[in-house]
């Protein structure tokens, strides 16, 4: 399997698999089907390694001289904010599967670095809306381009049948 196919698999399924591994549902389901635990451990090791490889590759690709003051995590917060309408902190935290407190720490850093702006709600001053600054929009586009290039690289090496098989397999993992 080409390296980029492995990367795509992890990028698209890593979050789901991680959440299920943490909760134990994959292991329980796997053992219930009569499969040996050593297969579970091998699969777990492979997925963890692939996830780390993807994170390293992504960091090398998206943290450039222009965006050297942010981390992969910052870039994923920027991605969750998006370029559409401003979002409140709860919406962003839910999308990232983190607490509002955890997100606040990251958001303070991104505001200080000029990637994000905060604005109080006009109707309810207690609500804070988050949006990307121009600098944040450039970082967002840079991150989007990385993912676009990665998928293009994967698809160029796959036949239509292989692409369909990959999509079906990944869809099955999306429980």
N, C-alpha and C positions, 0 to 999 in steps of 0.2 A: 504494500500500500504506500503510495507516495507520501512524503512527509507532510505536505500541505493538506492532504486528505485527513491525516491524523490530527492536524491542527484544527481544521474545521470541525471535526467531530468533537473535539474537546471544547472549542469555543461555544458551539451551539448547545452542547449537553452538559458541560462541566458544572454549571450552576445547579441544574436539576439533579444530576448524579450526586453532587456534593451534599445537597440538602437531603436526599434520600439515604445516602450512606450515613450521614450524621444521625438521622432518625432510625437507622437500622432496617428500613423497609426492604432495601434491596437484598441484604443478607438473609433476612427472614424468608422472603419470597424465594430466593435462590435455594436455600436449604430445604424449604418445603417441597420443592420440585425434585428432591432427591439428588441434587448435584453435590459433588464433593466440595468441601470448604476450601481446599487448596486452589480450586479454580477461582473461587471468590477472591482469595488473597492475591492470586496472579492478576486477575482483572483489576483489582484495587490498585496494585502496584503500577500497572501499566497506565491506568487513568491518572493517578497522581503524578507520575513522571511526565505524561503528555501535558497535563495542566500546567506544570511548572515550565515545561519547554515553551508552551504557548505564551505564558506570561513573560518569559525572558525574551522571546522573539518580538512580542508586541512592544515591550519596553525599548528594545533596540531600535525598532522601526518608528515609534511615535514620539519618543522623548529625544527630540533633535536639539540642535543649538538654539533654534527659535523657541522651543518649548522645554528648555532645560530646567526651568524652575518648578515643574509639576511632576507628579508621579503617575504611575498607571492608575492608581486609585482615584487621583484627582481627575484623570481623563475619563474614567467611568462615571464619576459624578457629573462631569460636564455633559457626557453622553445622555445621562438620565434627565438632566435639565432640558436638553434639546433646544431647538431653535424656534419652536412654536410659541404659544401663549405662555406667559409666566406661570409657574407652578408654586404651590405652597410647599412647605418643608415636609409635611406629612405625606404628600403624594410622592415626592422624590424619595423619601426614606422607605416607603412601601415598595417602590420600584426596585430599590437597591437591596431590600431585605435587611435594613439596618434600623437602629433606633433613631429618633429625632435627635437625641443627645449626641450620638456618634456622628450623625450628619452635620450637626452644628459645628463641630470641631473642624471637619473638612471644609465646610462652607466659609468659616471665618478665614481660613488660609486662602481660599480661592478669591474671596472679596479683597483681601489684603494684596494679593498678587495681581488684581485687576481683571480676572477672568469672569467674575460674577457680580451682578448688582442685586441689591435688596431694595424692596419698595413696600411700604406699608399699604394695606388695603384702603381704598377710599371710603368704602361703606363700613368696614370693620377694621379699625386701626390696630387691633390685636393680631390680625393675620398679616404675615410677611410673605410677599411674593418674590420668587427668585427667577432671574433671567440671566442670559449670557450677555456680557459686554461684547464689543466688537472683537477684542482679543480672544474672548471665550468662544465666539462663533468661528474664528479662524482655527482654534484648537479642535473644535467639534468637527469641522470640515476635514482637518488633517486626520483625525481618528477615523472618520467615515471612509476616507480614501484608503487608509490602511486595510480596513475590512473589505472594501470593494476589490482592492488589488489581490488580497489573499484569496477571495472567492474566485476571482478571474483565474488566478494561477491554478487553483484546484480544478476548475471546470475545463481548462484547456487540456488537461491530462486525462480526462474521463470521457468515455463514450457516452452517448445518450442513455444506454442501458445501465451503465455504471452510475451515472448521475441519478437516475430514477431509483436504483437500488439503495444508494446512499441516503436519499431523501426519505425513502420508505423506512429504512432502518432507524434513522434519527427520529422520525415521526413516532415510531413504536416506543422509543425511549422517553418520549415526552408524555409521561403518564399524568 
